[in-house]
Amino acid sequence: MTDEDRRVVVFGDVIDDIIATPSGPIRDDTDTPSSIERRAGGSAANMATWLALAGGTVDFVGRVGVMDLERHSQILREAGVRPMLAADHILPTGTIVIIVDGDRRSMLTERGANAALDPEAVSDSILDGASAVHFTGYSLFGRDDTSGFRRLIKRAKARGVQVSVDAGSSGFLTDFGPSRFLDAIAGAAILFPNLDEGRTLTGLDEPQEIAATLARKFPVVVLTLGTQGVLVASKGQETVFVAATTANTTDPTGAGDAFCAGFLLEWISSGDRRAAAEAGSRLAAQAVEVVGGRPSA
């Protein structure tokens, strides 16, 4: 398989991350000494850079504030991604403040220009010849009209391009409506929820039941369980469990994006669910050992 045969189109958010790691418990109404890092981020853009690191050919379609167009384009190029960014002359680049607490994190999010990104920006010519197109739930949240995403999935499938979707955020899924989200991504080939997102989407608690229920709607469901591993379910097939790869966690930001990248690239190469989950777990282990959501320079 050539590099072009492993070409993935990633559509979605570009973010400026501000990552704060307090030295101890956050104290109310006063200072807490902290380490503060500034990094380029965004779930979709992060995933694109991990795909490139793993050897994929990646086209990234996104939107940023006009003043940041060249900066973010250059950052993506340096990571091996082909940027296809639009400049927004009104909205700023999205920003997230990430507060890290051990292996957990809280996120304060401003969508910015990402909210104006139109799935029609993924043109038919971009889709032609791709192996897969990937987007995240973040690109749907807050929208009244999701028909553009249904059209994107339909256009991709008509060209033999697989569609994968990362569910994105349990909080946003609750706000958006789980049933509405599932309707908007109907026809996708692969769904990546974590355990909290899976619970939100199904109303169930037990991982095996969650994976099996979602597998009635999507050909491949990849339910990530953090340090407990991952379940891969497909209707009519035995569910595959793969343990998490051991890692020394520095910052969990981007681990899910790296996992999606490793899984998807192996999947389009081999179609082997176990091998894909193992590849995703290895890449996620790399991600948690660096600060920020993208590979270290």
Summary of the structure (lengths in Angstrom):
residues: 297
radius of gyration: 18.0
end to end distance: 27.4
largest distance: 57.4
contacts: 1057
relative contact order: 0.15
helix: 40%
strand: 26%
